[in-house]
Amino acid sequence: MKKPIKIRGTGAYYEDNTFEFTPQKEGNPQRKDVFKTKCSTMYTTTGKQPKRVVTIQYDPDAPDPRAAVYDEVDALFKKALPDDKSSRTAPKGRTLMNEHGRVVKYNNTARQIEISLAVPIDTTDGKDYKTNFYEYIQELSKCLQYNTDFLNRQVTSAVKSSIK
């Protein structure tokens, strides 16, 4: 059995039981402003309502998929907006905390703790940004306290490897 061919178009059914079908013109939507990285793309469609289309692809075996996505998006925007200096890169490494704009990661290759912090200026809870910032710092301190054993093992292994 043959597979049916799908055709996009407009049909009209009339009172005298006749049917008229007008197929649409064939072709893909035209793309402009195409930017590519090793595996992701970003482009603008043309037409009545142009849209910016972004396709992000990353290695599923990446140690930190969220950081891989950030890296892909950052690379695309660096190509699309080369004069924009406001690129955001996510910290890389083992995630120790990731909550509400607070990211703490241990970067094993650089042997350092990386912290990304976003404090809202306008809040709905009635607190000012100084209070929120203080509370965020307390949460970061709790995160480091909670991960003390892990971080101490990292320091111990670094000392042992430097002695050898």
C-alpha positions as CSV (number, residue, x, y, z in Angstrom):
1,M,0.0,0.0,0.0
2,K,1.4,3.4,-1.0
3,K,1.8,6.0,1.7
4,P,-0.5,9.0,1.1
5,I,1.1,12.3,0.1
6,K,0.2,15.3,2.3
7,I,-0.4,18.6,0.6
8,R,-1.1,21.9,2.4
9,G,-3.7,24.1,0.8
10,T,-7.2,25.6,1.0
11,G,-10.4,23.7,0.3
12,A,-13.9,25.0,-0.3
13,Y,-17.1,23.0,-0.3
14,Y,-20.0,24.5,-2.2
15,E,-23.8,24.1,-1.9
16,D,-24.1,22.2,-5.2
17,N,-21.9,19.4,-3.6
18,T,-18.7,20.4,-5.4
19,F,-15.3,20.7,-3.7
20,E,-12.5,22.9,-4.8
21,F,-8.9,22.6,-3.5
22,T,-6.1,25.1,-4.1
23,P,-2.6,23.9,-3.0
24,Q,-0.2,26.4,-1.4
25,K,3.1,27.2,-3.0
26,E,5.8,24.7,-2.1
27,G,9.0,25.7,-0.3
28,N,10.5,26.2,3.1
29,P,10.2,29.5,4.9
30,Q,13.1,31.7,4.0
31,R,15.8,32.2,6.7
32,K,17.9,35.3,7.2
33,D,20.5,36.3,9.7
34,V,21.6,32.7,10.1
35,F,24.2,32.0,12.9
36,K,25.7,28.6,13.6
37,T,28.0,27.0,16.2
38,K,29.4,23.5,16.1
39,C,25.9,22.0,16.5
40,S,23.3,24.8,17.2
41,T,21.7,27.4,15.0
42,M,19.8,30.7,15.3
43,Y,18.0,32.4,12.4
44,T,15.1,34.8,11.7
45,T,12.2,33.7,9.5
46,T,10.7,35.9,6.9
47,G,7.0,36.4,6.3
48,K,4.1,38.3,7.8
49,Q,5.2,37.6,11.4
50,P,9.0,37.1,11.5
51,K,10.3,35.0,14.3
52,R,13.7,34.3,15.8
53,V,14.3,30.6,15.9
54,V,17.0,29.0,18.1
55,T,17.9,25.3,18.0
56,I,20.2,24.3,20.8
57,Q,21.9,20.9,20.7
58,Y,24.5,19.6,23.2
59,D,26.3,16.4,24.1
60,P,23.9,14.2,26.2
61,D,27.0,12.8,28.0
62,A,28.2,16.3,29.2
63,P,29.1,16.3,32.9
64,D,26.9,19.3,33.4
65,P,24.1,19.6,30.8
66,R,22.9,23.0,32.0
67,A,26.4,24.5,31.6
68,A,26.6,22.9,28.1
69,V,23.3,24.6,27.1
70,Y,24.6,28.0,28.6
71,D,27.8,27.6,26.6
72,E,25.9,26.9,23.3
73,V,23.5,29.9,23.9
74,D,26.5,32.1,24.7
75,A,28.4,31.1,21.6
76,L,25.3,31.8,19.4
77,F,24.8,35.2,20.9
78,K,28.5,36.1,20.6
79,K,28.2,35.5,16.8
80,A,24.8,37.3,16.5
81,L,25.8,40.2,18.7
82,P,29.6,40.5,18.5
83,D,29.6,44.0,20.1
84,D,27.5,42.9,23.1
85,K,29.8,42.5,26.2
86,S,27.0,41.2,28.5
87,S,27.5,37.5,27.9
88,R,26.4,35.3,30.8
89,T,28.4,32.2,31.3
90,A,27.4,29.6,33.9
91,P,29.9,28.4,36.4
92,K,31.3,25.0,35.3
93,G,31.8,21.9,37.5
94,R,30.0,19.8,40.1
95,T,26.8,21.6,41.2
96,L,26.6,22.1,44.9
97,M,23.6,24.4,44.9
98,N,21.2,25.8,42.2
99,E,18.3,27.7,43.6
100,H,16.5,30.9,42.6
101,G,19.4,32.7,41.0
102,R,22.1,31.2,43.3
103,V,24.5,28.8,41.7
104,V,27.5,27.2,43.5
105,K,29.8,24.8,41.7
106,Y,33.1,23.2,42.4
107,N,35.4,23.4,39.4
108,N,37.8,20.5,39.7
109,T,40.1,21.5,36.9
110,A,40.6,25.1,38.2
111,R,40.4,23.8,41.8
112,Q,38.0,26.5,42.9
113,I,34.5,27.2,44.0
114,E,32.5,29.3,41.5
115,I,29.5,31.3,42.7
116,S,26.9,33.0,40.5
117,L,24.4,35.2,42.4
118,A,21.4,37.2,41.1
119,V,19.7,39.4,43.6
120,P,16.4,41.0,42.6
121,I,16.1,44.7,43.2
122,D,12.3,44.9,43.0
123,T,10.7,42.3,45.3
124,T,7.1,41.4,46.1
125,D,7.8,40.1,49.6
126,G,8.5,43.6,51.0
127,K,12.2,43.0,51.6
128,D,14.8,45.4,50.1
129,Y,17.7,44.1,48.0
130,K,20.1,44.5,51.0
131,T,18.0,42.0,53.1
132,N,17.7,39.6,50.1
133,F,21.5,39.8,49.5
134,Y,22.2,39.1,53.2
135,E,19.8,36.1,53.1
136,Y,21.5,34.8,49.9
137,I,24.9,35.0,51.5
138,Q,23.6,33.0,54.5
139,E,22.2,30.4,52.1
140,L,25.6,30.2,50.3
141,S,27.3,29.8,53.7
142,K,24.9,26.9,54.6
143,C,25.6,25.3,51.2
144,L,29.4,25.4,51.8
145,Q,28.8,24.0,55.4
146,Y,26.7,21.2,54.0
147,N,29.3,20.3,51.4
148,T,32.3,20.5,53.8
149,D,33.1,16.8,53.7
150,F,33.1,16.8,49.9
151,L,35.3,20.0,49.7
152,N,37.7,18.6,52.4
153,R,38.2,15.4,50.4
154,Q,39.0,17.6,47.3
155,V,41.6,19.5,49.3
156,T,43.1,16.3,50.8
157,S,43.4,14.7,47.4
158,A,45.1,17.8,46.0
159,V,47.6,17.8,48.8
160,K,48.3,14.1,48.3
161,S,48.8,14.5,44.5
162,S,51.2,17.4,45.0
163,I,53.3,15.4,47.5
164,K,53.8,12.5,45.0
